[in-house]
Amino acid sequence: MPTTTRLQRPSEPAPEQRTAGLGSDADMQAVHDAVLRLLHLHQSALDAISQGVVISDANRRSTYANAAFVALTGYSADEIIGDTCSMLQGPGTSPETVLEMRAALDRGEPFHGELLNYRKDGTPFWNELKIVPVHDERGVLTQFVGVQRDVTARRDAMSKLSLAARVFEHSNEALAVADVDGRFVAVNRAFTQITGYSEAEVVGQNPRLLKSGVHDENFYRRFWHELRSHGHWEGEIWNRRKDGAVYPEWLSVGRVLDEDGRTLNYIASFSDITERKHAEENVRRLAYYDALTGLPNRILLHDRAQQALQIAARGAETLALMFLDLDHFKNVNDTLGHPVGDRLLTILAQRMLPLLRDQDTLARVGGDEFVLVLPRTDAAGASHVAQKLLQIVQQPVQLEGHELAVTPSIGIALYPADAEDYDTLFASADAAMYRAKMSGRATFCFYTAQLQAQMARALHVENGLRRALERDEMLLHYQPQCALADGRIVGAEALLRWRHPELGWIPPSEFVPMAETSGQIAGIGRWVLDTALGQLRRWIDAGLPPLRMAVNLSAVQLRQPDLPEQVAELLQRHRIEPAWLELELTETVAWDDPLESARTVARLNAMGLRIAIDDFGAGYTSFSHLSLFRAGTLKIDRSLVSVIENSEGDCSVVTAIVNLARTLGMHTVAEGVETPGQRAALARTGCDSAQGWLFGRPVAAADFETVLLQHLETTPG
C-alpha cells in the first residue's frame, strides 16, 4: 500500500504513567496496538474509496491525502502534505470560484463547486469539490475534509448533449426522431415551420400524417426495404403540409442501434427544396428555351433535330429543315426601339406555332432568325408550310400606334437529299435562306448543289482574304480619266485587284463585301491609299506631270474618327499636295449616316483634297444631301451612260445631272464610256470628264505609265 498518510501515532507512555494506575505495561501496549489498528483501518477505508480525499488543518494546509487524490492529481503525498493544494490551480481556474470557496471556508461553512484544475503534468481536468469544516466539542475549527472527483467526462457529455439539443432545435434542416415503430418521438422547430404541424400534433403520430399521395405503395415498400436492409435511405420525396399544400423535400433517414445491433430509433432530416426546384426549372428553361419567345433555343433545337434525324434514318423517311429570317427587321429596332421589336418577335412566334404539328419544332436561334424541323416532310410538304409561313408572318401587326409588316426569307434543306447530318443540313438551309434574300426577299428557296459550290467558294475566298495582304497577293490597277474636250488624261482611279494563288483573279464585287463584313476593309483601305499615293509620288519623281489620283473609300473607313489624320499622315509621308487626291464615296456609303459622314467630309475638304460622289444616278440621292456634303466631283453612273446614245430621255437625265453639278460648282465624270457615240453624247451634255474602256482599261502601274507617256506625246500641248 502506498504511503499516502501522515496520521499521528499515539506517543509512548511515560514511566510514571506506567505505574500510575493505568495498568500494566501489557495493558498499555494492548491499548496502543488497538489505536494503531483503528488508525490503519481508517486509512485503508479512505484509500479504498474512488474519490480523492484531503484533510487539512485549520490553516488549510494538507495533513492527509488518500491514494485516489494522488492518482487524480499526479502529485505524491509528500508534495501534497503541508501545502494548501494551490499547485492545482492554473490559467484556466476561475478566480471568482476560488474567492467564493475561500470566503466560505473562512466563515467555517462548507463549500461545493467545480473548478478547472491542473495535474502535475499540466493536463487540465474539472474537479468537483465538497469541503466540510470539522469543529471540536468546544466549537473550535480544527480541520477541513475535502472530497474531490474528476467530472471532466461528465461535463463534456453534458456539453455535448446541450450542444446537440441546441443544434437539434436551431438547425435549418428539419429533424425528427421516431421510435422503432416509426412514430414520432421528437421534432425540431424547422420541422414545424416546414410542415405546419406543432410538436404536440405530431409526437406519437405515424409519418403517414405527411403523406402526399404523389408516390404509390411501391415507392414506400422500396423505401422501407432500403432502410431496413442498409440502415439508410436518402432521396427526393413529396409530402403534404398541414394546410394541404404538396411540396418537395430532400429526405435522409438513418437507424440508431443499441449495443446488440437492435433498432432503437430512426432519425430523419429533410429540407424543403421548392425554391431549388424552381431554380432548377428556371436554369433548365434558360439553358434550353429562348427567354423572349419561350421557343426552344439553339441547344434544344440541336437535340430535337438529332433525335428526329435518327428516327428518319431508321424509318428511311424524309425530313425538312427550314431557316427563316425576317427581312429588314433591323429597321424596326432602329426606328421604334428594341422593346417594340421584341414584342413583334413574340407575336410572330405565336403566329407560327399553330401551323406546326406536335412532332415539329420551331426554335429561335438568333435575333430575328427561326429554324423549323419538320419530320416526315418532303419537298412538297415543306413548300406548303413555307407558303403558309409567308402568309401568316407578313400580316400587319398593330403596335403602339404603328402598323408593322415584315416579310420572311426562308431557306429549305431536305434530309437525306441535301445532307445527312444536322450541322450540314443547318448550313444548307442557312445558305438557301440567303439565296432567298438575293432573289428579292419575301420568298423561299430550296438548297441546291450549285448553291453549295458557291458557299464553299465563299468560305475559301474569306479564309484567303485574311492573309492576302501579307502574302503580297493584292495590287492596284489604274484607269485613266480623260477630259471630254481634248482627251487629255487628267486623273487616274486606283482600282483594287486580288490574284488568289489557287482561284486566280477574284473580282472586287466578290471580295470587297466580305472584307467589309469581316472588318478587314479598314486595313485594306489604308493599304490602297498608301500604295496609290506612293505610286503617284514615283510618277512625279520620274518627271511625269501631276494628275489627280482617285481612291475609293468604304463605309467602314468613313466611320473611322481618325480618318482625316490617317489621310494627312499619308499625304505628308509621300509629299503629295492634297489637291491631287480625290476620295470617292458611293451614294449608299455617304448616306448611311449622313450627318456624321458630312462632318468627316467637311474635315477632309478643309485639308484641300477633293470628295467625289460615285455611282450618281443609281440610287436615291437628294439635293439636300448633295448640298450637305459639298463634294467637288459627281460621277455619273454607267447605267445612265450605257443608254445615252439610244434614249433621248436618258440623255435628258444626264444633261440635268450635269447642269445640277455645274450649279453646285461640281466637276462631272461619266463612268463606263465604251463607244465614240457615248462620248459624243456626253460632250453635248457639257460633261467635263469620262473614264471607260474607250479611254483605257484598268492596267498595272507600269502599263499605265506607258499609256500616260503616249498621251503626252500625242496630245496637243
Steps between C-alpha positions, in 0.01 A plus 500: 500500500643841410600724783248779455416571862652692781246426770655559847596179698442497884818587694674250734371525866733662750652276767299665770188438296576135488455476875236766558202279493491462126562139515792292427736537209314223328173693532654817355645312209162347428337847491777631281461216252124547491538869415744416222262242359218755507710761322614244245140397444396863436790547259416183312139608476595843363747350251236259379249761387511637144472870590802699597507595867714773653501591868650834595548691820330821600749692284395289199837326476470138405562239767370199308431396141364164396615281208216617271607865544860409414381317187268788410760776522826320420666653807652274771387514863824668599434778244148548626542482881565843645374685190169673440445316167547831316728316256184357339392845378600633159421758231154358437396482864215739576624761751139578595436138600827490699401817691153359565657179639742686727227728630283202596786324676598819684148512634530137605233399251507207253570559130376307197605597147701418189844634410720457198817353655826375356687179566872490563564428128300811404188327368178674604203331662175613652504441875177474700581614859307435821683651799356466853643677809550284817456653849592355839262463792562864592412618149853584402585443131767234491496346154359506147407180318488532122358241262583544130431321176577544129176604322661591168330216313164589652537867411607409143205269467263766632656757272458271204143424597431870539663573166308218337178634645575850371600368159188285490274789586664774295605303193377636167442139403178346623583222747277227637561202728271197478481187709545146377137497384556814292300733723632850560676550834640849448513763225683832481390852416590472130274194475202697630577797275520285185206268568275740689443243778595578860707254701196407708307415183758258364657331804355150515376522140614289205682681214203405281361825639712677234419267210426696181356235272758575234686171555348154464533214746796354308696815582445458874573126487836577335559773758455266800690216336800727441482642853477160671757333275766768495407719794465813289284657228545831323313660213228735381150454632179700474308562825195698603492791746230549759323748270484236226775644278722239337871580496827324409762425763840336507479235771772301678403225748734287712472239777639524856605159639566377852804301608337180379424641155129544561320807366431759768393799295480648152638848441382697198620831362347682206484839331236665288643509146214692339719800425778277372255322270382837370860610448581176320199551277608857427853384422358230274286752320791741465717217371252360250242770424512850359432751778301735273269272301503185712595297194776238506844657462798384297602231752157337527454532123822304448380221732155474343637514148748222579219282635282574199787414264560169678132411468503603134808286436346192663175538309656613170289817521552854378545806721496872422698767682393858436699814582279811529642853523288816525575753227617847608410428862788724608298799379235428764756496783681808370181699443267396783742349750585150614200460736264536203717266297492242780120515521477458125723191515281351772183560301648347184621196693151443638357535150727232359443238771143401398625410151713217642425142595582350841815334364628823341740739671514877466809659659644850523873487431587869468365853507244460219591147392279195544554136407233235443557124508225313317523120525338287226489798265607497135554789258129540428412504871779747577384725217145494639620594852726775361208655309286503816786658694539772238131582526474498878821688578447792264153584632516849659542538876368800694751611763503834686308677228711356220399248239801275453539249220810288454565226251702182542769349280499122535765245408416128485731200514383139481624181660652288353517671159695808609681371810498209743618674817356789695786750467516466122122510470491817713771666290322399178170653614686814608661528156163450333355778715766743375418397147136589574612844615705548183194397300302796629400395855149401614546161336647155563771305325618140510865410541681389183839350414587819313431701812723263696787566257446874537510479877816286491668757276387783727657326799821442305512863391430633851775287652749609234408864543635504855859461382480645151687820588783337691546250218526787249206370297328838459593775257358815349399561140451851369237622253541839327247781533504724192365844424219473242601824335850392384556146628778593741558264796410709801479232761521133589276282711679243716314169482573211737577159351566161667670202345428194716774234476241227431186674375674757281359850450209568741281798410461782753124451496563161661768569760436864598163424670672217690773738612236746622300245699811339650652834605807465277406785268655765727848349468457431131370853436801656672730280292324614179536867592864456601586308182319743265666808650836327493453423130398859428822619667708263287337633180564859606862417589533341152416839345135431410255783552282473814152362454210448737502157671149370577471244783179334619399517868284235669230570757722353772782740417266798494381411851855499639540809722868539410454469122606862430814450711581177312464677164709796615778271622514311167496822297790633703696176479478488119527879458176528302301821482144440634353648177633196308300250711133426438309272739196329347190417701207301366153634565419218743823557693445871531134482600534217753550759776482831310559739792806320635628437146455869420712600800780268387475624140516861622828425680639337183388794287671737739827319431477601132427162340195425285199280581316319220151346511526172308225314309272804498164420345489138612356584842270752660724793585308813595601855417530570873761224528703649215489836669587346836815330374634774272683244290729621223421227245184321389558170321212401271413132530573269206136388489405845365801522268434160338164616351579864433539442124165329455274674748410865479356479849822363650696766318275761659562347844877519451465861377300585812766341722777695327306824536431426865868431565603819322251696711655353815851569372578132452714325239330211309654168396310242294575133575497202265550686171564234235401647161569820304124560487477502878794741513337734250167494682671576828692786345171653383369492860797705617651215710859582598683166507450132438656163564435162345638249253485756222775694679683209654445193713635469857864392472802448726709799602775439240249465216312810614827694494550391137146614411563831675822559306328422170224749577755766581661445159174502301292755689545863385692712750 
